[in-house]
Amino acid sequence: MAEYEKKVRNILKQYKCTFVRHGKGDHDIWYSPITSRHITVDTKIKSRHTANAIMKQSGINYKF
């Protein structure tokens, strides 16, 4: 299985999304300036569908 966590974080940083804080369990909270919303990012993303959902929530047009 592919690990998407590092790729997702790098793409979020490229689009000026910022890390806000650690959430519950193994989740982190990020802020997207594109949508002006907070996004929950899992630290162990193993599914391409989850990675794509995070990109969609952040307003970034990127598909894995």
DAPE-V344658 format. One record per residue. N is the residue number from 0. RES is the residue in three letters. PSI is psi as a letter, one per 30 degrees, with the letter a starting at -180 (* if undefined). Layout:
BEGIN
n:N res:RES psi:PSI
n:N res:RES psi:PSI
END
This chain:
BEGIN
n:0 res:MET psi:k
n:1 res:ALA psi:k
n:2 res:GLU psi:k
n:3 res:TYR psi:f
n:4 res:GLU psi:e
n:5 res:LYS psi:e
n:6 res:LYS psi:e
n:7 res:VAL psi:e
n:8 res:ARG psi:e
n:9 res:ASN psi:e
n:10 res:ILE psi:e
n:11 res:LEU psi:e
n:12 res:LYS psi:e
n:13 res:GLN psi:e
n:14 res:TYR psi:g
n:15 res:LYS psi:g
n:16 res:CYS psi:k
n:17 res:THR psi:k
n:18 res:PHE psi:k
n:19 res:VAL psi:e
n:20 res:ARG psi:l
n:21 res:HIS psi:k
n:22 res:GLY psi:a
n:23 res:LYS psi:k
n:24 res:GLY psi:b
n:25 res:ASP psi:h
n:26 res:HIS psi:k
n:27 res:ASP psi:l
n:28 res:ILE psi:k
n:29 res:TRP psi:l
n:30 res:TYR psi:k
n:31 res:SER psi:j
n:32 res:PRO psi:f
n:33 res:ILE psi:e
n:34 res:THR psi:f
n:35 res:SER psi:h
n:36 res:ARG psi:l
n:37 res:HIS psi:k
n:38 res:ILE psi:k
n:39 res:THR psi:k
n:40 res:VAL psi:k
n:41 res:ASP psi:k
n:42 res:THR psi:f
n:43 res:LYS psi:i
n:44 res:ILE psi:j
n:45 res:LYS psi:f
n:46 res:SER psi:k
n:47 res:ARG psi:e
n:48 res:HIS psi:e
n:49 res:THR psi:e
n:50 res:ALA psi:e
n:51 res:ASN psi:e
n:52 res:ALA psi:e
n:53 res:ILE psi:e
n:54 res:MET psi:e
n:55 res:LYS psi:e
n:56 res:GLN psi:e
n:57 res:SER psi:f
n:58 res:GLY psi:g
n:59 res:ILE psi:k
n:60 res:ASN psi:i
n:61 res:TYR psi:k
n:62 res:LYS psi:k
n:63 res:PHE psi:*
END
